[in-house]
Amino acid sequence: MDFFSRRRFLRRGLVITGLAALARNGVAAVVTPRATEGPFYPTPVMRFNDTDNDLVKVRGKVEEAGGDVIHLHGNIRSKSGQPLVGYRIEIWQCDVNGKYLHPGDDSNIEYDTGFQGFGYDITDADGAYRFRTIKPTPYPGRTPHIHVKVLDGHREKLTTQFYIADEPSNRSDGVFRRMSVAEADSVSMVFVMNEGLLTTNIDLVI
């Protein structure tokens, strides 16, 4: 996507600078905490034919997804700081109405068919990934979140969840509360406006 390609070089510089600063200060990166997959992971037969990294636009449909569009990006690296290249990162989440793309979600809500619901990206030579999706919305019993899975080939390396930083309902969410403060910070999305686009960065360490 144009937005991501324009920023690839800049992001690479920021990641290298950040890692160097951590090394200079003797600070170890926080290993990304694991979290439950949840009941609504969409198997391949449940997904739209379009499963790219843009969840806001489903191929062949005119309308785009409802909700606040965000640009989510980051890098995946090992505990030693090496970029993990060619890894598959998947995300899935409920739509703006709180409905999942899964037959097990039997809530009496119409699904937003303009929302892809599931997507994936493959990390590049810097371990970078990127998505265009919507800001997560709540559904009964949980704080807003995005589910994340990382695979090396067919081997699952990590399953976790991303949250909204300073979201009040985080404090009462059982999954969120299991983490330490440092772990929670490492998977909490802080949003900034960048040239009119709502962006956030989450780096993964596995």
Summary of the structure (lengths in Angstrom):
residues: 206
radius of gyration: 16.6
end to end distance: 26.4
largest distance: 53.6
contacts: 620
relative contact order: 0.22
helix: 20%
strand: 29%
